[in-house]
Structure formats: structure tokens, C-alpha cells
Amino acid sequence: MKFEDLQKLTLEWADDKDLLHAKNAKKQFMKFIEEVFEFKTEFDNWVFFREKCGFAEDEELMYMEGKSLTVNSKLEMGDIFVTLIILCEQVGIDPVECLSMAYEKMQGRLSRDE
């Protein structure tokens, strides 16, 4: 599925939950921060088991609720994307444009002043 398709589905879900109001942007930003810290916890666990416990990089580690560390990390990363898509909508920013600008900056084609 393409990013734009997932974005549309995310915004439909958020609209059903009545979240797409600019007045909710501060709360949405805090939800984004919460999701980042949840991802960090999963990432720290992944690093710990790889580095401290000697697990190979290609070895799947089972974790809480029978999920692997990789699956949990992906779920948390997905939650970050969801919160950002909703936040972008609340403040009138196109997330695809943001990604494009970041890519152009990485490629050295866009300065911070533009």
C-alpha cells in the first residue's frame, strides 16, 4: 500500500474519532512525543538484547505477548507515523511535502533558508 493510501485511511480514522481540529494540535504533539518514547523503549530493548546478550542480528527475539522485538519496534514506529499524519492535518502541513523537503535537504538540494 502506498503512503498516500495509508495517510487517507489514517485521516478517515482520525475524523471518525473527531481528532482533526487545530485546537487539538498541542495534545496531538504530546501524543507524538509519547509514541517516540515508546519506540525508544522498544529500540533500547532491541539494542540491549543484541549487544549485551549476544544475539545475532538475524536472530528473531521473542518478547512481550509473543511478539518479536522487531515487530514491536515496527508497531511503535507506525504509531509515530500515525500521530504525525494527524498532527500535519491539524496544522495544515502536507506530510508528503515534508518528506520531499527532507529528502532534498539530504541530497544537498535544499538549504535551511528556503
Summary of the structure (lengths in Angstrom):
residues: 114
radius of gyration: 17.2
end to end distance: 31.7
largest distance: 47.6
contacts: 267
relative contact order: 0.15
helix: 72%
strand: 2%
